[in-house]
Structures are given as C-alpha cells and as structure tokens.
C-alpha cells in the first residue's frame, strides 16, 4: 500500500481542492447551517460520516455489482453504467436516513437543532459530488484510495463550514450594509476564505 | 405560491423575477458558482436544468394522485435522476466540449434543491398547465441568473463571451471579443474572476444589488 499517495489524496481533497471552497459543492448547508460553531461542527461530522460510507458503498456498487452483473449477464462490464446516478442517489438517501435515526435516538438536541437541514444532506451536492469524482478520477480506482478521498472530502467540508461559522459569529457584532446582510456578506466572506485556500495550491497535486 | 390565486402567466413571471430561484430564494447555488466562468457553460447548464425541471414537474403533476406522501421525496429524486441521465446523454451527443467542461455538475443537477423544491411546492398540488408554467418560469429564471454571473465573470476574467456553438454572423468562431484583445494579452484581465474566489465575490455583490433594488421597489410601492 502506498501511504504517500494516500496522504497526497487526503491533503489534496481536504485543503487544495476543498470541496466547498474550490469545488463549490455543498453550498446550501455551508450557508444554512453556519451560524453557530457547534452546530456547524455537528453538521460537518454527520456529512463526513455519510460521505465516507456512501463513497465506499458506491465504489463497491460500481466496481463490484455493476461490473460483475454486466460481465455475467451482458458480457460487457459497462452495460449497467447508465444506472450509476440512480444507484448513487439511492445509497446516499438510505445513509442519511440511517444518520437521522441514529441522531434522533442518541442526540435529540442536535437532531432538533438541525431541523430540515438533516434530510437535506441527501441533496448535499458535496456527497454526490465526491462519489462522482471517485468514479471519475484515475487515482481513486482502488477501494482504500476511494475511502481516503471520501473521508478527506468530509474533513475538508467540516473545516470549511466550521471556519465559516466562527467568522459569522463575529459578523453578528459588525455593522453590515443592509442589502448585504445574510447571504450577501456570507458569499463575500466565502470568497475571501476561498482566496486563502488558494494558497494551498501546489501542495500535493 | 401554490395556494395563491393567480394566473398561470403570473406563476411563470414569478419564477423569473419575484421568486427567482437563485437570486431571491437562494436555491441551487452550487452550479451557479461552479460553472459560471463562461457564458457558454451558463447557457448549457441553464438549458439542461430547464429540461429537467420541466420534465420532473410534468411527471410529478401527472402522478400527483398516485404518489403516497411518505415516499414522495424518493419518487421525486428518482424521476429527476432519470431525466438527468437523459440530459447527460443528450449533452454529450450534441455539445460534447461544453459537456466535458461541466463534468460532474451535469449529474449534480439531481441534487439541485431548486428542482426538488418545485416538485414539492407546486407540481404535487397543481394540474399540468400550472406546473408547466411554473417549471418554465423557474428554468428561465435560473438560466437568467446563471447568465448574469457568466457575463460578468467572463467579461472581467477573459474579455470574451463564448457560446456553446458558432453563430453565423455574430460569433462565427463561437465567441465574441468584448474587451480589446490587448486586455488579456497584456495581462490586464482579472484572472481571479474565473477562479473559485471570483464566483463567491461576484455572487455576493449580485445578491447585494438585487436586495438593494428589491428594498427600493418595495419602499416606493
């Protein structure tokens, strides 16, 4: 196993090509759940869990199930690839359901605080996006690399949303022009954060 | 929206102006930010999303009496995923270059909250005519918002406006040079505008301007 490559993949997706700030994935929760640091961190953890499990399961579906059934039944490994998108979204929806039930049982306050944003993790493009990138990238074609990529993506998301929440807690005390209040100033701050993350360009690949 | 009395025409124009999915409702931000570094991308993305929202609203509206409430989200998602797969194949067949640039953002239309929101708010409760009017309004409103960003970012970042295919007479090579060519050649172009930070900054300013105009018009009325 190539640890160097694993570290490169992890840093690459968590910092250099951060899913939120460089890939524009998961902007909705990034704007919606970044008001308080503890909530943002909780959201980040939930997303990290869903992203890692979904990344592994969708990898198994494409490389295991689809290739096997395709080869056995249609004599063409790619015969079922047109079902990819439908399969990916089904996996993600079931994982989110799982997290929702777990939080409801063991962390009711967190569950209450998330409200509608918890089921909306299903439509968090960071998760589907990570699964699609794993499917496309040449270096994530083996299971361990794919899992590392997915986990790194989740960590990058948590990092971005927590930093954003920290900044927004301070913005509450500043005098923002009225039209920019809410989404406007958040986008501008995200732009500056994204500039800062561009400083990582050149690390890894 | 759904329970308001109003004509189909109003439902249509609402989607473009008062209820613009991106600039007012702040839905569907991911493609909005990611692919608006050129006008061509914005046009193709807008067309694909309009196709998907129209088809998903049609199917949802026709099946609205058959769908049980607790499985509705699943049905919506599967309907949308099916049409996104179709749109993906169509784009790869007709505008291959742009489709490659958009990459994962075509399949990501599946999780565009704007489309699921239209199914949930309008199509599941209304007849076909109104659902279609709404879908076209939202689709065009989305394309319009994408275009605003694409036009600003490409103009400042590269000095050109590109199109998905060559237009005889106006843009025979597939793009119009707006700024003088020395703009990009001498390095005066704002490279940051076509990079990720430019997307956030432009959208922040555009949302601010839209809010300002809205507050003005509400104050005047």
Interface residues (C-beta under 8 A of the other chain):
Chain A: X21 X22 X23 X24 X25 X26 X27 X28 X31 X82 X85 X86 X89 X90 X93 X119 X120 X122 X123 X124 X125 X128 X129 X132 X133 X136 X177 X178 X179 X180 X183 X184 X185 X186 X187 X188 X190 X191 X192 X194 X195 X198
Chain B: X26 X27 X29 X30 X31 X33 X34 X73 X74 X77 X78 X81 X82 X84 X85 X88 X89 X103 X104 X107 X108 X110 X111 X112 X113 X116 X192 X195 X196 X197 X198 X199 X200 X201 X203 X204 X205 X207 X208 X209 X211 X212 X215
